[in-house]
Structure formats: structure tokens, C-alpha cells
Amino acid sequence: MNLPTIQFKSGYDPLATGEYDARLVNIETADGQYGTQVKFTFELTDPAHSGRRLTAYARLSDSLKGKLAQYVSALLGRPLQAGEVIDWNALLNRPCRLVVLKAVKPDGTTYNRVESVLPVPPQATAPSSTTPAQGNDPFAP
């Protein structure tokens, strides 16, 4: 028998633990071990990992202290209010930051876990110039 040589790959190279820029590309419900969950699919947007997708789950709960409320608040960029109703479709394509951990399963396989979802940090206002204006330097001779 004449078969080609094959080098098997894991097919998945986990990201290093850290924070990554992303956007929400899909949201749906899924049945899980602990009941109905909301499945968030994020796509990384930083240039080094653009297009890579990560999934996070949150239990379907109306608690403002739960993971679902934390994820939604981060995507909205503000805290949720009691009684607020969410338009799930309005969350799609919203930017966020993911805190990603590189974890190890009991069988030794490494994978990524989304530890939390953070709002996009506000843009820092840059000073117009880093050089003091002529005549305003108190240390000038």
C-alpha cells in the first residue's frame, strides 16, 4: 500500500492569556449542563488575530449580578438598569474587550476560555503638543 506521509495537527493554537479587542458577531440560546444558556460568539478585531472567533456562555438569568448582565453591560458600555429590556439584535457588531485565559483540560488539551467581557475603554484625549510653547517654559534660561 502506498500512502502519503501525514503530520497530524491539533487544529487549534490557543491564544496567550490576555485582553483582546473583539466584536459580538452572534448571539443565540443553547441547552447546557446547567439549563438554558446564552451563547456569545465574538470575533477578534486586533490586527494579529483578526477574524479569529471565541465563544462564551452565560446562564439565562435576570439577575443584574450574573454573568449575562455583565456581558450585556460591557457590550452596551453602561450598567444595566432594573426592569430594562434588551434588544439582543442591537448588541450585534458592538465592540468590546475580552479577557481570555489559556486553560488546560484534564486530558492535557489546551484551550481558550473567555473569563470576562469588558467595555471598550474610552479614547484617551491626547495633548495637542508634547513640546512646551516657546516663552512658556519656566526652566528656559
Secondary structure as UniProt FT lines:
FT   STRAND          18..32
FT   TURN            33..34
FT   STRAND          35..44
FT   TURN            47..51
FT   STRAND          53..59
FT   TURN            64..65
FT   HELIX           67..76
FT   TURN            82..83
FT   HELIX           88..91
FT   TURN            92..93
FT   STRAND          95..104
FT   TURN            106..107
FT   STRAND          110..118
FT   TURN            134..135
FT   TURN            138..139
//
